Amino acid sequence: MSGHSKWSTIKRKKGAADAKRGKLFTKIIKEIMVAARMGGGDINANPRLRSAVLAAKAENMPKDNIDRAIKKGTGELEGVHYEELTYEGYGPGGVAMMVEVLTDNKNRTVADVRHTFSKYNGSLGENGCVSWMFEKKGLIIVENRGVDEDRLMEAALEAGALDVRDSGKEFEVTTDPASFEGLKKALEDAGFKYNYAEVTMVAQSNIRLSGREAEQMLKLMEGLEDSDDVQKVYGNFDIPEEEMERLSA
């Protein structure tokens, strides 16, 4: 499992505090604005905007907030201009990491990101130092409890999935980004419920962490995502199930 989806699983177990929810709204609004600026305000013609709006609705964001963010992105309302940047670096245990940000002040953001890496035994690297280890894919995580693997595999592959893998308690369904929305809808129509569904960066291979390194890694992920400028964090790490239970308690 990719570090990002593993981290998402841990966050679900911890639960979302109201303060975290406020930060999530801020991040989604930024994404809506940038998506609308780059591809227009029509969600039917702009897949990135459609995904951002669906994410906003999933978090019960008020419709007025969504509409206002779209209008700020298209220029109908005055808004801040955000720049998309990706930072690369290394976490505890040599984990390769990518950090996607949307910022109106890149000097502030890079200083914050570098400080957080250093605080938790990581280091910020040069552009291109780890990106070759990741590939952009659609990833859908389905709990395997009560799920017929053959039926899931048949439905997924017919809808364009590249692979279906049993990772223990969950099935990981991957696809190319262009087929993601169609695959997600096909699985929903077939009655499969998923815990995680997103176009994400999937690592070619993962580093298994435990003990102090696993704890530092999760603190680094949490520290980075605590920044309003950071949208997503990826790492090529895995954590054993028993260790994950201990750390998320």
Backbone as numpy.savetxt, mean C-alpha at the origin, in Angstrom:
# Nx Ny Nz CAx CAy CAz Cx Cy Cz
4.88 -13.44 1.20 4.04 -12.25 1.20 4.92 -11.01 1.20
4.51 -10.00 0.46 5.31 -8.77 0.42 5.27 -8.09 1.77
6.31 -7.29 2.04 6.36 -6.57 3.30 5.18 -5.64 3.48
4.70 -5.06 2.38 3.59 -4.12 2.50 2.31 -4.82 2.93
2.02 -5.97 2.34 0.79 -6.67 2.72 0.92 -7.27 4.12
2.12 -7.70 4.49 2.35 -8.20 5.85 2.10 -7.08 6.85
2.62 -5.92 6.56 2.43 -4.76 7.42 0.95 -4.40 7.50
0.21 -4.50 6.38 -1.22 -4.21 6.37 -1.97 -5.17 7.27
-1.55 -6.43 7.28 -2.17 -7.42 8.15 -1.97 -7.07 9.61
-0.76 -6.65 9.96 -0.46 -6.28 11.34 -1.27 -5.05 11.76
-1.39 -4.09 10.85 -2.17 -2.89 11.17 -3.63 -3.22 11.41
-4.17 -4.17 10.62 -5.57 -4.57 10.82 -5.75 -5.17 12.21
-4.78 -5.96 12.67 -4.89 -6.60 13.97 -4.77 -5.57 15.10
-3.97 -4.55 14.87 -3.80 -3.52 15.89 -5.05 -2.66 16.00
-5.76 -2.50 14.88 -6.92 -1.62 14.85 -6.50 -0.19 14.54
-7.45 0.59 14.04 -7.15 1.97 13.62 -7.67 2.95 14.64
-6.78 3.77 15.18 -7.17 4.83 16.10 -7.70 6.01 15.32
-8.47 6.88 16.00 -9.06 8.05 15.32 -7.98 8.95 14.72
-6.87 9.11 15.44 -5.80 9.96 14.93 -5.23 9.39 13.64
-5.08 8.08 13.58 -4.58 7.43 12.37 -5.57 7.60 11.24
-6.85 7.56 11.57 -7.89 7.71 10.57 -7.81 9.10 9.92
-7.55 10.12 10.76 -7.40 11.48 10.23 -6.23 11.57 9.27
-5.12 10.92 9.60 -3.97 10.92 8.71 -4.29 10.19 7.42
-5.06 9.10 7.52 -5.43 8.35 6.33 -6.27 9.21 5.40
-7.21 9.98 5.95 -8.01 10.88 5.13 -7.12 11.87 4.39
-6.13 12.41 5.10 -5.21 13.37 4.48 -4.47 12.74 3.32
-4.00 11.52 3.49 -3.26 10.83 2.43 -4.16 10.54 1.23
-5.39 10.10 1.49 -6.31 9.79 0.39 -6.67 11.05 -0.38
-6.90 12.15 0.32 -7.22 13.42 -0.34 -6.08 13.87 -1.24
-4.84 13.73 -0.77 -3.69 14.07 -1.61 -3.67 13.22 -2.88
-3.91 11.92 -2.71 -3.90 11.01 -3.86 -5.00 11.38 -4.85
-6.19 11.71 -4.36 -7.29 12.13 -5.24 -6.89 13.38 -6.02
-6.30 14.35 -5.34 -5.91 15.60 -5.98 -4.88 15.36 -7.09
-3.86 14.56 -6.80 -2.80 14.30 -7.78 -3.35 13.48 -8.95
-4.18 12.49 -8.64 -4.77 11.66 -9.70 -5.64 12.50 -10.63
-6.42 13.42 -10.05 -7.28 14.28 -10.86 -6.45 15.27 -11.69
-5.37 15.77 -11.09 -4.51 16.70 -11.82 -3.85 16.03 -13.02
-3.44 14.79 -12.85 -2.69 14.10 -13.90 -3.60 13.48 -14.97
-4.79 13.00 -14.55 -5.63 12.27 -15.50 -7.03 12.80 -15.70
-7.35 13.96 -15.08 -8.68 14.52 -15.22 -9.63 14.06 -14.14
-10.77 14.73 -14.04 -11.70 14.51 -12.94 -12.77 13.47 -13.19
-12.75 12.79 -14.33 -13.75 11.78 -14.65 -13.26 10.41 -14.16
-13.91 9.87 -13.14 -13.44 8.60 -12.56 -13.57 7.44 -13.55
-14.48 7.55 -14.51 -14.65 6.47 -15.49 -13.52 6.44 -16.51
-12.86 7.59 -16.69 -11.77 7.68 -17.67 -10.40 7.75 -17.00
-10.37 7.71 -15.69 -9.12 7.88 -14.94 -9.01 6.77 -13.89
-8.37 5.64 -14.23 -8.30 4.49 -13.30 -7.67 4.84 -11.96
-6.64 5.67 -11.98 -5.98 6.02 -10.71 -6.94 6.79 -9.82
-7.69 7.73 -10.41 -8.66 8.49 -9.62 -9.77 7.58 -9.12
-10.21 6.67 -9.95 -11.27 5.74 -9.54 -10.82 4.93 -8.33
-9.59 4.43 -8.35 -9.07 3.66 -7.21 -9.00 4.51 -5.95
-8.58 5.77 -6.10 -8.48 6.65 -4.94 -9.86 6.96 -4.37
-10.84 7.18 -5.23 -12.20 7.47 -4.77 -12.80 6.24 -4.09
-12.55 5.05 -4.63 -13.03 3.82 -3.99 -12.41 3.65 -2.61
-11.11 3.98 -2.50 -10.44 3.90 -1.19 -11.07 4.88 -0.20
-11.42 6.09 -0.70 -12.06 7.09 0.15 -13.43 6.62 0.62
-14.20 6.03 -0.29 -15.53 5.54 0.08 -15.43 4.38 1.06
-14.41 3.54 0.89 -14.23 2.40 1.80 -13.96 2.87 3.23
-13.40 4.07 3.36 -13.13 4.65 4.68 -14.23 5.60 5.13
-15.35 5.57 4.39 -16.52 6.42 4.72 -16.20 7.91 4.70
-15.34 8.32 3.77 -15.06 9.74 3.61 -16.29 10.44 3.03
-16.69 11.59 3.58 -17.86 12.30 3.06 -17.70 12.66 1.58
-18.81 12.58 0.85 -18.79 12.86 -0.59 -18.29 14.27 -0.88
-18.65 15.24 -0.03 -18.21 16.62 -0.24 -16.68 16.71 -0.21
-16.04 15.98 0.68 -14.58 15.97 0.76 -13.96 15.42 -0.52
-14.57 14.35 -1.04 -14.07 13.74 -2.27 -14.21 14.70 -3.44
-15.41 15.28 -3.58 -15.66 16.20 -4.70 -14.74 17.42 -4.63
-14.51 17.93 -3.43 -13.64 19.10 -3.26 -12.21 18.76 -3.65
-11.75 17.58 -3.27 -10.39 17.16 -3.62 -10.22 17.02 -5.13
-11.23 16.47 -5.81 -11.18 16.34 -7.27 -11.10 17.72 -7.91
-11.92 18.65 -7.44 -11.93 20.00 -8.02 -10.62 20.75 -7.76
-10.01 20.48 -6.62 -8.69 21.09 -6.35 -7.65 20.50 -7.30
-7.77 19.22 -7.57 -6.83 18.58 -8.47 -6.96 19.09 -9.90
-8.19 19.28 -10.36 -8.41 19.74 -11.75 -8.25 21.24 -11.90
-8.13 21.97 -10.78 -7.93 23.41 -10.85 -9.21 24.22 -10.73
-10.35 23.55 -10.54 -11.62 24.27 -10.37 -11.65 25.02 -9.05
-10.95 24.47 -8.06 -10.77 25.14 -6.78 -9.27 25.30 -6.53
-8.91 26.34 -5.78 -7.49 26.54 -5.47 -7.01 25.46 -4.52
-5.83 24.92 -4.78 -5.28 23.88 -3.92 -3.77 23.85 -3.97
-3.17 23.08 -3.06 -1.72 22.95 -2.98 -1.24 22.04 -4.11
-0.08 22.35 -4.68 0.51 21.50 -5.72 1.45 20.50 -5.05
1.11 19.22 -5.18 1.93 18.17 -4.58 2.79 17.49 -5.64
4.02 17.18 -5.26 4.97 16.52 -6.15 5.11 15.06 -5.73
5.12 14.15 -6.71 5.30 12.73 -6.44 6.79 12.39 -6.43
7.24 11.73 -5.36 8.64 11.32 -5.26 8.70 9.90 -4.67
9.75 9.18 -5.00 9.98 7.86 -4.40 11.39 7.82 -3.85
11.51 7.46 -2.58 12.82 7.31 -1.93 13.10 5.82 -1.76
14.37 5.47 -1.80 14.78 4.08 -1.65 15.83 3.97 -0.55
15.84 2.83 0.11 16.81 2.67 1.18 16.80 1.26 1.73
17.42 1.12 2.90 17.56 -0.20 3.53 17.10 -0.13 4.98
16.37 -1.16 5.38 15.90 -1.26 6.76 16.74 -2.25 7.55
16.33 -2.56 8.78 17.04 -3.54 9.60 17.16 -4.88 8.86
18.31 -5.52 9.04 18.53 -6.81 8.40 18.79 -6.73 6.91
19.02 -5.51 6.40 19.29 -5.35 4.97 18.04 -5.37 4.10
16.86 -5.16 4.70 15.61 -5.14 3.95 15.60 -3.99 2.95
15.26 -4.28 1.69 15.14 -3.25 0.66 13.80 -2.54 0.84
13.83 -1.21 0.78 12.61 -0.44 1.05 12.40 0.65 0.01
11.13 0.88 -0.31 10.73 1.98 -1.19 9.65 2.79 -0.47
9.76 4.11 -0.55 8.84 5.01 0.14 8.26 5.99 -0.88
6.96 5.91 -1.11 6.30 6.81 -2.06 5.70 7.98 -1.28
5.98 9.21 -1.75 5.49 10.39 -1.05 4.79 11.35 -2.01
3.92 12.17 -1.44 3.33 13.31 -2.13 3.61 14.51 -1.23
4.36 15.48 -1.73 4.81 16.57 -0.87 4.77 17.92 -1.57
4.59 18.96 -0.77 4.68 20.33 -1.27 6.00 20.97 -0.83
6.87 20.17 -0.18 8.17 20.67 0.27 9.13 19.48 0.37
9.83 19.19 -0.73 10.65 17.97 -0.75 11.85 18.05 0.18
12.35 19.24 0.47 13.47 19.36 1.42 13.03 18.91 2.82
11.84 19.33 3.22 11.30 18.91 4.52 11.08 17.40 4.54
10.52 16.89 3.46 10.15 15.47 3.42 11.38 14.56 3.44
12.38 14.87 2.62 13.56 14.01 2.59 14.29 14.03 3.93
14.28 15.18 4.61 14.90 15.25 5.94 14.15 14.36 6.93
12.82 14.39 6.87 12.01 13.58 7.77 12.21 12.09 7.50
12.23 11.73 6.22 12.39 10.32 5.84 13.76 9.82 6.27
14.81 10.61 6.02 16.17 10.21 6.40 16.28 10.04 7.92
15.67 10.96 8.66 15.72 10.88 10.14 15.03 9.61 10.63
13.90 9.27 10.04 13.16 8.07 10.47 13.93 6.80 10.16
14.54 6.74 8.98 15.38 5.59 8.65 16.49 5.42 9.68
17.18 6.51 9.98 18.32 6.45 10.92 17.87 6.04 12.32
16.70 6.51 12.72 16.19 6.25 14.07 15.97 4.77 14.32
15.61 4.04 13.26 15.28 2.63 13.44 16.24 1.70 12.67
17.52 2.07 12.70 18.58 1.21 12.18 18.46 0.97 10.67
18.04 1.99 9.95 17.98 1.91 8.49 18.82 3.01 7.87
18.83 3.06 6.55 19.59 4.12 5.88 18.94 4.44 4.54
18.89 5.72 4.23 18.35 6.17 2.95 19.42 5.97 1.88
19.03 5.44 0.72 19.99 5.16 -0.35 19.78 6.05 -1.57
20.51 5.75 -2.62 20.39 6.48 -3.87 19.22 5.94 -4.69
18.69 6.80 -5.58 17.63 6.35 -6.48 18.12 5.18 -7.32
17.30 4.12 -7.37 17.65 2.95 -8.16 18.37 1.87 -7.40
18.69 2.12 -6.12 19.49 1.13 -5.37 18.71 -0.14 -5.06
17.38 -0.03 -4.93 16.60 -1.23 -4.62 15.38 -1.43 -5.53
15.02 -0.44 -6.33 13.78 -0.53 -7.11 13.77 -1.72 -8.05
14.95 -2.18 -8.47 15.03 -3.33 -9.37 14.56 -4.61 -8.71
14.45 -4.61 -7.37 14.00 -5.79 -6.65 12.47 -5.90 -6.58
11.76 -4.87 -7.04 10.31 -4.83 -6.92 9.64 -4.75 -8.30
8.41 -5.23 -8.35 7.62 -5.16 -9.57 6.20 -4.72 -9.19
5.64 -3.79 -9.98 4.29 -3.31 -9.69 3.28 -4.36 -10.13
2.42 -4.78 -9.20 1.39 -5.78 -9.49 0.12 -5.47 -8.69
-0.99 -5.99 -9.18 -2.21 -5.99 -8.38 -2.13 -7.15 -7.41
-2.44 -6.91 -6.14 -2.36 -7.96 -5.12 -3.66 -8.00 -4.34
-4.28 -9.18 -4.29 -5.51 -9.38 -3.53 -5.27 -10.52 -2.54
-5.53 -10.25 -1.26 -5.32 -11.24 -0.21 -6.68 -11.77 0.25
-6.88 -13.08 0.11 -8.14 -13.74 0.48 -7.86 -14.73 1.60
-8.62 -14.63 2.71 -8.47 -15.61 3.80 -8.83 -16.98 3.28
-8.04 -18.00 3.66 -8.31 -19.33 3.11 -9.31 -20.14 3.94
-9.81 -19.56 5.03 -10.78 -20.27 5.87 -12.10 -20.45 5.10
-12.47 -21.71 4.86 -13.72 -22.01 4.18 -13.71 -21.74 2.69
-12.54 -21.50 2.13 -12.44 -21.17 0.70 -12.00 -22.41 -0.08
-12.70 -22.69 -1.17 -12.33 -23.77 -2.07 -11.20 -23.27 -2.98
-10.00 -23.79 -2.75 -8.85 -23.29 -3.50 -9.01 -23.47 -5.00
-9.55 -24.61 -5.42 -9.72 -24.85 -6.86 -10.69 -23.85 -7.47
-11.77 -23.55 -6.75 -12.76 -22.59 -7.28 -12.18 -21.19 -7.33
-11.41 -20.83 -6.29 -10.75 -19.52 -6.28 -9.77 -19.42 -7.44
-8.96 -20.45 -7.61 -7.96 -20.43 -8.67 -8.62 -20.32 -10.05
-9.69 -21.07 -10.25 -10.39 -21.03 -11.53 -10.96 -19.64 -11.81
-11.62 -19.06 -10.80 -12.21 -17.73 -10.97 -11.14 -16.67 -11.20
-10.04 -16.78 -10.46 -8.97 -15.79 -10.57 -8.27 -15.86 -11.93
-7.92 -17.07 -12.34 -7.20 -17.21 -13.61 -8.06 -16.82 -14.80
-9.36 -17.11 -14.72 -10.26 -16.70 -15.80 -10.37 -15.19 -15.91
-10.18 -14.50 -14.77 -10.28 -13.04 -14.74 -8.95 -12.35 -15.00
-7.90 -13.13 -15.31 -6.63 -12.52 -15.68 -5.55 -12.54 -14.63
-5.73 -13.32 -13.55 -4.70 -13.40 -12.52 -3.44 -14.05 -13.08
-2.30 -13.62 -12.57 -1.03 -14.22 -12.96 -0.70 -15.43 -12.09
-1.12 -15.38 -10.81 -0.76 -16.45 -9.89 -1.70 -16.45 -8.70
-1.92 -17.61 -8.13 -2.66 -17.77 -6.87 -1.79 -18.64 -5.98
-1.42 -18.09 -4.80 -0.48 -18.81 -3.93 -1.04 -18.90 -2.52
-0.95 -20.08 -1.93 -1.36 -20.29 -0.54 -0.18 -19.97 0.36
-0.30 -18.90 1.16 0.81 -18.48 2.02 0.62 -18.91 3.47
-0.34 -19.79 3.71 -0.57 -20.26 5.08 -2.02 -20.07 5.46
-2.33 -18.90 6.01 -3.71 -18.58 6.38 -4.42 -17.77 5.31
-3.71 -17.43 4.24 -4.28 -16.57 3.20 -3.85 -17.03 1.81
-4.66 -16.68 0.84 -4.28 -16.85 -0.56 -3.85 -15.49 -1.11
-2.73 -15.46 -1.82 -2.26 -14.25 -2.48 -2.54 -14.37 -3.97
-3.39 -13.49 -4.47 -3.73 -13.48 -5.89 -3.05 -12.27 -6.53
-2.21 -12.50 -7.53 -1.49 -11.40 -8.17 -1.90 -11.28 -9.63
-1.82 -10.05 -10.14 -2.15 -9.79 -11.53 -1.38 -8.56 -12.00
-1.39 -8.31 -13.30 -0.78 -7.07 -13.77 -1.72 -5.92 -13.44
-1.20 -4.71 -13.26 -2.03 -3.58 -12.83 -3.24 -3.32 -13.73
-3.11 -3.53 -15.04 -4.20 -3.24 -15.97 -5.40 -4.16 -15.74
-5.17 -5.36 -15.21 -6.25 -6.33 -14.99 -6.80 -6.30 -13.56
-6.24 -5.43 -12.71 -6.56 -5.47 -11.29 -8.04 -5.22 -11.00
-8.61 -4.14 -11.53 -10.00 -3.80 -11.23 -10.95 -4.90 -11.68
-10.70 -5.44 -12.88 -11.54 -6.52 -13.39 -11.45 -7.77 -12.54
-10.24 -8.10 -12.09 -10.04 -9.28 -11.24 -10.74 -9.10 -9.91
-10.60 -7.93 -9.32 -11.24 -7.68 -8.03 -12.76 -7.83 -8.13
-13.34 -7.27 -9.18 -14.79 -7.37 -9.38 -15.21 -8.82 -9.61
-14.41 -9.57 -10.38 -14.74 -10.96 -10.67 -14.75 -11.79 -9.38
-13.79 -11.54 -8.49 -13.74 -12.27 -7.23 -14.91 -11.88 -6.31
-15.24 -10.59 -6.32 -16.40 -10.14 -5.54 -17.68 -10.80 -6.05
-17.85 -10.81 -7.38 -19.06 -11.40 -7.98 -19.15 -12.90 -7.70
-17.99 -13.54 -7.54 -17.96 -14.98 -7.27 -18.14 -15.29 -5.77
-18.24 -14.23 -4.97 -18.51 -14.41 -3.54 -17.29 -14.50 -2.65
-16.10 -14.22 -3.18 -14.89 -14.26 -2.37 -14.69 -12.92 -1.64
-14.37 -13.00 -0.36 -14.12 -11.79 0.43 -12.61 -11.65 0.64
-12.11 -10.44 0.46 -10.67 -10.21 0.58 -10.38 -9.26 1.73
-9.18 -9.40 2.30 -8.71 -8.53 3.39 -7.91 -7.36 2.87
-7.38 -7.49 1.69 -6.45 -6.49 1.15 -6.53 -6.56 -0.37
-6.65 -5.41 -1.01 -6.69 -5.38 -2.47 -6.12 -4.05 -2.93
-4.99 -4.09 -3.62 -4.34 -2.85 -4.02 -3.30 -3.14 -5.11
-3.08 -2.13 -5.95 -1.93 -2.19 -6.86 -0.72 -1.77 -6.02
0.24 -2.64 -5.93 1.34 -2.44 -4.98 2.65 -2.87 -5.62
3.74 -2.68 -4.88 5.04 -3.15 -5.32 5.33 -4.48 -4.64
5.53 -5.52 -5.45 5.76 -6.86 -4.92 7.24 -7.21 -5.11
7.88 -7.66 -4.04 9.31 -7.98 -4.09 9.55 -9.32 -4.77
10.70 -9.44 -5.43 11.08 -10.69 -6.08 11.36 -11.78 -5.04
11.90 -11.38 -3.92 12.17 -12.32 -2.81 12.17 -11.53 -1.51
11.95 -12.24 -0.40 11.84 -11.59 0.90 12.91 -12.05 1.88
13.23 -11.17 2.83 14.15 -11.49 3.92 13.31 -11.79 5.16
13.55 -12.92 5.80 12.78 -13.29 6.99 13.40 -12.62 8.21
12.56 -11.93 8.97 13.01 -11.21 10.16 12.37 -11.80 11.41
13.08 -11.68 12.52 12.52 -12.08 13.82 13.24 -11.28 14.90
12.73 -11.35 16.11 13.38 -10.70 17.24 13.52 -9.20 17.08
14.69 -8.70 17.45 14.96 -7.26 17.45 14.81 -6.65 16.06
15.28 -7.34 15.03 15.19 -6.80 13.67 13.73 -6.67 13.22
12.90 -7.66 13.55 11.49 -7.59 13.19 10.81 -6.42 13.90
11.14 -6.24 15.16 10.54 -5.15 15.94 10.96 -3.79 15.38
12.24 -3.64 15.07 12.72 -2.38 14.49 12.10 -2.12 13.12
11.94 -3.19 12.34 11.36 -3.05 11.01 9.94 -2.49 11.09
9.15 -3.02 11.99 7.77 -2.57 12.12 7.70 -1.14 12.66
8.62 -0.80 13.56 8.68 0.58 14.06 9.08 1.54 12.95
9.98 1.10 12.07 10.39 1.92 10.93 9.20 2.14 9.98
8.48 1.05 9.69 7.30 1.17 8.83 6.28 2.14 9.43
6.03 1.98 10.72 5.05 2.83 11.40 5.52 4.28 11.44
6.82 4.48 11.70 7.36 5.83 11.75 7.26 6.54 10.42
7.54 5.82 9.33 7.43 6.42 8.00 5.98 6.74 7.65
5.08 5.81 7.92 3.67 6.02 7.57 3.02 7.08 8.46
3.67 7.41 9.58 3.12 8.45 10.46 3.28 9.84 9.85
4.13 9.95 8.82 4.32 11.23 8.14 3.15 11.50 7.19
2.61 12.71 7.23 1.53 13.08 6.32 1.96 13.02 4.86
3.27 13.16 4.61 3.77 13.18 3.24 3.91 11.79 2.64
4.07 10.79 3.48 4.31 9.42 3.00 2.98 8.75 2.65
2.88 8.26 1.42 1.68 7.58 0.97 1.75 6.07 1.19
2.87 5.46 0.76 3.01 4.01 0.87 4.46 3.66 1.17
4.64 2.57 1.89 5.97 2.07 2.22 6.02 0.59 1.86
7.07 0.17 1.18 7.23 -1.23 0.79 8.57 -1.75 1.31
8.58 -3.04 1.65 9.83 -3.67 2.08 9.81 -5.14 1.73
10.97 -5.69 1.37 11.01 -7.11 0.99 11.31 -7.98 2.22
10.41 -7.90 3.21 10.61 -8.69 4.43 9.41 -9.59 4.68
9.66 -10.63 5.45 8.61 -11.52 5.92 8.84 -11.75 7.41
7.76 -12.00 8.13 7.85 -12.25 9.56 7.08 -13.53 9.87
7.69 -14.49 10.57 6.98 -15.73 10.92 5.68 -15.43 11.67
4.69 -16.27 11.46 3.36 -16.03 12.02 3.39 -15.85 13.53
4.16 -16.70 14.24 4.19 -16.60 15.70 4.85 -15.30 16.16
5.84 -14.84 15.39 6.49 -13.57 15.71 5.54 -12.41 15.44
4.79 -12.51 14.37 3.84 -11.49 14.02 2.76 -11.35 15.11
2.30 -12.49 15.64 1.30 -12.46 16.71 1.86 -11.75 17.94
3.11 -12.02 18.24 3.73 -11.39 19.42 3.86 -9.89 19.25
4.29 -9.46 18.07 4.53 -8.05 17.83 3.25 -7.24 17.69
2.17 -7.90 17.27 0.92 -7.16 17.05 0.00 -7.24 18.27
0.47 -7.89 19.34 -0.36 -8.03 20.54 -0.53 -6.69 21.24
